[in-house]
Amino acid sequence: MDSFILKGDIAYCDENKKLVTVKDGFLICINGLIEGIFQDVPDRFRFLPIKDCSNQLIIPGMTDLHIHAAQYAFRGTGMDVELLDWLQKYAFPEESRFQDLQYAEKAYSIFADSVKKSATTRLCMFASRHTDATLLLMDKMEASGLISYVGKVNMDRNAPDPLREESAESSFSETERFLREWNERKYRRTFPILTPRFTPSCTDELMDRLGELKEKYAVSVQSHLSENPSEIQFVSELCPWTNDYFEAYDQFGLLGNRNQTEKCIMAHCIWSSEREVDKLKENGVFVAHCPSSNVNVRSGIAPVKKYLERGLKVGLGSDVAGGETESLFSTITDAIKASKVYTRFIDEKTMPLTFEEAFYLATRGGGEFFGKVGAFEQGYEADVIVLRDELLKTTMNFTIAERLERSVYLGLDRMGITHKFVQGKEISSD
Amino acid sequence: MDSFILKGDIAYCDENKKLVTVKDGFLICINGLIEGIFQDVPDRFRFLPIKDCSNQLIIPGMTDLHIHAAQYAFRGTGMDVELLDWLQKYAFPEESRFQDLQYAEKAYSIFADSVKKSATTRLCMFASRHTDATLLLMDKMEASGLISYVGKVNMDRNAPDPLREESAESSFSETERFLREWNERKYRRTFPILTPRFTPSCTDELMDRLGELKEKYAVSVQSHLSENPSEIQFVSELCPWTNDYFEAYDQFGLLGNRNQTEKCIMAHCIWSSEREVDKLKENGVFVAHCPSSNVNVRSGIAPVKKYLERGLKVGLGSDVAGGETESLFSTITDAIKASKVYTRFIDEKTMPLTFEEAFYLATRGGGEFFGKVGAFEQGYEADVIVLRDELLKTTMNFTIAERLERSVYLGLDRMGITHKFVQGKEISSD
């Protein structure tokens, strides 16, 4: 049942970041792929079942390029401290608990259940350093029906004892075990990704071994880059022979997109130099823009509008638990708000993100990491969200674009999602 | 039935802006007033009915010091433009529609129903310039059970034709009619407040006549102050003989708190000079801090932490529809986020708002406008919200303070309010 028709009020972003809207349209999905949007159903598709979502909004599913599954339990707390303190006080102690598989079972069940109910259809996530708990998270994600990359975190320095891995060698071998076990499990929608936490947490030896794994298994990489001025200063002390933070990864072959199967996501990129930005572009690195988290832990505001204008690949990350919620509707709103502050106080010449640009980031921008994802053009994978926006009472006759804007600003993803499809398969809401 | 006991996990802010929490406490309410919080019910209160809200959070109701009821219909749309354009393009056309009482009936029903379901128990609101529609809004607010001040807006210049009042004289006489009709209606919980929109919308003659009304009827005043640099520039051109925006109101006797019955709320105060801040303090003016709106329409960020430290009276305003939502939980979160950006980019020496300070603003800070409101100390009015925070799944054993923080950050007011009391009267949730 991956072929069907949805009838309703349709919106998505084209490649120029402009909203395309169709009133009372038919979105046709064949074998999990978008066939197109039609004002009437062509004869050749009349045999398909039609799901009538008239007067509801039909939009692409969203991609969360950066989220910490092992921090979900404490989301929305501890928001009064800055990044490096926050890691020591909240993130590291909580992540230590995932040594215990019974705990991981409980915590990851809550996580998977929550993202399943959200507007997110694709995710790239950090687990913790624990291989078995990470594999358990993969089981949960596979069962959720969402499509995701999951990383066993590497960290062999500058972390408290129960969380720091014993050695670069053991971190390497556990990561290889993680990749092999994944391979045996034959998941259909859950993939591994190399996840050195960030340079302060990984010795050169470990980074070097991870570079080997990347070559050997052709696996993608995710990490953090240029999030916080203190962090960047620390990295320059740890790696005095590098020109910038980018090189601290690049020297080990961890960045770059030399072939089609390996990709790279760097979260944040708030304080990247011009040179670093050029490198991000040259190497086709995906920037995961995490505005909620960046403001919460006082890291700063990334110049995301400039990145878009320069043609970088950019998507959004909720970055739970630096970000308080997995809701990408909330992340979109925060991205726009942060960009307005950027214009007012940092650079008047950089205009704020428009609503459609921020919506683009959450759908097509991040979706590109997964291929043809995040739009309703022929051949795109059928990730679809249906929203009952009449729940937001009004007297106005809004356009579809306005209905979408208010649905996002008013957080309709919390109570207004009526259907959710991933690759054309409906995700049950229970 | 205004005397009862609530059992549960209780939190409120003391006068030093510190959170007081009591696990499994009994909040005792006698004739609509707080008697106190007890670990056991004293013998003399054993006759009172106990409502068991064990494991739920019991917190004070919140005060919204600044909201535009006549802009509620388009909340969450039109967020891509700056203040003065936004007024012309969105706010003014929508407000013009309230000439039509049938329209006002529909729009204000939706508004009153929405704030009734929110965490807000007290509000100060702008209606539109239309007297009859404003009285109709007062009927709706009275029926809601919430306690509010409602303003018929004055505007006799710089507004489009259908919205601009014909003359200072007609604006004055309509306002006097508004005050007299209010007096005849004998509401118990709904009060009028003088509402010159802002200096650009009101001629000197009108301001002068409003000053007369303030004297004659001992009525409070609300308006906007120092929101946007272009607006401030415009005011200095309109009133070249004033030292600052404050004086543009003060010269007509509209500010100041010369006796206990008249009070004044000024929304925003983002760009106030040192002198203006001193004047605000001297005159006991309430600053309505509206962080969501200030960022949305790109006005700036008010130095609210400084205002608190200098002992100004400050509360929060949702400022719908410059702010996208009536949710004060959302406004609290935005206030903290904005203050963090302020620290990072504007003044490193001004620390961000802590969660408890922002919670204070939403409860006790704004509540003071209404008297002893927003805390659970003896003699305070019993405005109470009960939250079922177990809806936010977790594996953690949180403190009450942490439970409150995450309830606010995760927007639990949208689906987790189980009881709401105003002056000890329960507000039905239908």
Chai-1 contact restraints between the chains, C-beta under 6 A:
chainA,res_idxA,chainB,res_idxB,connection_type,confidence,min_distance_angstrom,max_distance_angstrom,comment,restraint_id
A,A73,B,T394,contact,1.0,0.0,6.0,A-B,restraint_1
A,A73,B,T395,contact,1.0,0.0,6.0,A-B,restraint_2
A,A73,B,M396,contact,1.0,0.0,6.0,A-B,restraint_3
A,F74,B,M396,contact,1.0,0.0,6.0,A-B,restraint_4
A,G76,B,R406,contact,1.0,0.0,6.0,A-B,restraint_5
A,G76,B,Y409,contact,1.0,0.0,6.0,A-B,restraint_6
A,G76,B,L410,contact,1.0,0.0,6.0,A-B,restraint_7
A,T77,B,E402,contact,1.0,0.0,6.0,A-B,restraint_8
A,T77,B,E405,contact,1.0,0.0,6.0,A-B,restraint_9
A,T77,B,R406,contact,1.0,0.0,6.0,A-B,restraint_10
A,D80,B,T354,contact,1.0,0.0,6.0,A-B,restraint_11
A,D80,B,F355,contact,1.0,0.0,6.0,A-B,restraint_12
A,K106,B,T395,contact,1.0,0.0,6.0,A-B,restraint_13
A,A107,B,T395,contact,1.0,0.0,6.0,A-B,restraint_14
A,I110,B,K393,contact,1.0,0.0,6.0,A-B,restraint_15
A,V295,B,K337,contact,1.0,0.0,6.0,A-B,restraint_16
A,V295,B,K340,contact,1.0,0.0,6.0,A-B,restraint_17
A,R298,B,K340,contact,1.0,0.0,6.0,A-B,restraint_18
A,R298,B,R344,contact,1.0,0.0,6.0,A-B,restraint_19
A,G300,B,R344,contact,1.0,0.0,6.0,A-B,restraint_20
A,E324,B,Y409,contact,1.0,0.0,6.0,A-B,restraint_21
A,T325,B,L410,contact,1.0,0.0,6.0,A-B,restraint_22
A,K337,B,V295,contact,1.0,0.0,6.0,A-B,restraint_23
A,K340,B,V295,contact,1.0,0.0,6.0,A-B,restraint_24
A,K340,B,R298,contact,1.0,0.0,6.0,A-B,restraint_25
A,V341,B,V341,contact,1.0,0.0,6.0,A-B,restraint_26
A,R344,B,R298,contact,1.0,0.0,6.0,A-B,restraint_27
A,R344,B,G300,contact,1.0,0.0,6.0,A-B,restraint_28
A,F345,B,F345,contact,1.0,0.0,6.0,A-B,restraint_29
A,T354,B,D80,contact,1.0,0.0,6.0,A-B,restraint_30
A,F355,B,D80,contact,1.0,0.0,6.0,A-B,restraint_31
A,K393,B,I110,contact,1.0,0.0,6.0,A-B,restraint_32
A,T394,B,A73,contact,1.0,0.0,6.0,A-B,restraint_33
A,T395,B,A73,contact,1.0,0.0,6.0,A-B,restraint_34
A,T395,B,K106,contact,1.0,0.0,6.0,A-B,restraint_35
A,T395,B,A107,contact,1.0,0.0,6.0,A-B,restraint_36
A,M396,B,A73,contact,1.0,0.0,6.0,A-B,restraint_37
A,M396,B,F74,contact,1.0,0.0,6.0,A-B,restraint_38
A,E402,B,T77,contact,1.0,0.0,6.0,A-B,restraint_39
A,E405,B,T77,contact,1.0,0.0,6.0,A-B,restraint_40
A,R406,B,G76,contact,1.0,0.0,6.0,A-B,restraint_41
A,R406,B,T77,contact,1.0,0.0,6.0,A-B,restraint_42
A,Y409,B,G76,contact,1.0,0.0,6.0,A-B,restraint_43
A,Y409,B,E324,contact,1.0,0.0,6.0,A-B,restraint_44
A,L410,B,G76,contact,1.0,0.0,6.0,A-B,restraint_45
A,L410,B,T325,contact,1.0,0.0,6.0,A-B,restraint_46
